[in-house]
């Protein structure tokens, strides 16, 4: 396993069950450090009330030193970037620790949540996700869940 994948996941895990003040510090970190990695036409300063799953993944990627990452605060835009770079896929058999999982909760095929894959074993995916019940939490789901919109493969 590539070391950057493990570092990315382990860093995300350190934020499990953060409170509102700690989450706001992540928002500030994003605005101070990550926003310049987003396309200039998409620069958006996060507010404390915004949905923050993509911001969380972006902050963890930045802190881990990932260069090839779809830095964004919009899951939809994150997916567009991944499609442009040919790193978006629907092949659950290729998913590894440290990849991103994209969800579509309401069945309209528009991506609306992102998580970080912690593990894939025996048809079960475990993730670490920001903005899951207003904190950072793990989720366990079937690799064939209808809520999965796709995956973004990360490279160093």
C-alpha positions, 0 to 999 in steps of 0.5 A, a space after each residue: 500500500 502506498 504510504 500517502 494513502 495510509 497517512 491521508 486516512 490516519 490523519 482523517 481519523 484524528 478528527 473523529 467526533 470533532 466539535 463545532 469549534 474544531 470544525 470551524 478551525 478546519 474551515 479557517 484552515 481551508 480558507 487560509 491554505 487550500 483555496 489557492 489550489 482551487 481553480 480561480 473561477 471557483 474560489 469560494 471562501 467557506 462559511 461556518 454554516 456551509 456543507 463541509 464534506 469536500 472541504 474536510 477531504 481537501 484539508 486532509 489532502 493538503 495536510 498530507 501533502 497530496 498534490 494530485 487531488 481535486 481540491 474543492 468545496 463542492 462534491 459536484 465540482 470535485 467529480 468534474 475535476 476527477 472526470 477531467 483527469 480520468 480518476 473518476 470511476 464506478 469500479 468498486 473492485 479497484 477501490 483502495 484505502 485512501 480513495 474517495 467515495 462519492 454518494 448520491 443520497 436522493 437517486 438523482 445521480 447528482 453527487 452530494 457527499 464525499 468520504 475517504 475510504 478507510 478499508 474495503 473487505 468482503 464487499 464492505 466499505 468503511 469510510 471516514 467522512 466530514 459533515 456526517 452527523 455534523 462531525 467526522 465519523 465512520 460509515 460502514 456500507 455495502 460496496 454495492 449500495 445504491 447510494 454510491 455514485 462512484 469513486 475518485 482514485 487518488 495518486 501521489 
